[in-house]
Amino acid sequence: MKKDYYEPGIYIEQVFINFSRRSVKIVDSDGYDDTIEWQWTKKGADGFLETVTNIQNDVPSELVTYCFSEKE
């Protein structure tokens, strides 16, 4: 039996795009979150750019938060 990965009633609550860490954190309506980080290589830059572009095209802007720098 094929597993259906779509969970009815679960949706994206917020997306955090962190440019200084080259990462994307996605929080769902159940409160779960997942953070994806890209390597600091050309391939990582290309993958990060592609993902950010897809998010900008497909996710409502009010759900996206952009982080440009962090103080350690």
Stockholm file with secondary structure:
# STOCKHOLM 1.0

chainA/1-72         MKKDYYEPGIYIEQVFINFSRRSVKIVDSDGYDDTIEWQWTKKGADGFLETVTNIQNDVPSELVTYCFSEKE
#=GR chainA/1-72 SS CCCCCCCTTCCEEEEEEETTTTEEEEEETTSCEEEEECCSSHHHHHHHHHHHHHHHHHSCGGGEEEECCCCC
#=GC SS_cons        CCCCCCCTTCCEEEEEEETTTTEEEEEETTSCEEEEECCSSHHHHHHHHHHHHHHHHHSCGGGEEEECCCCC
//
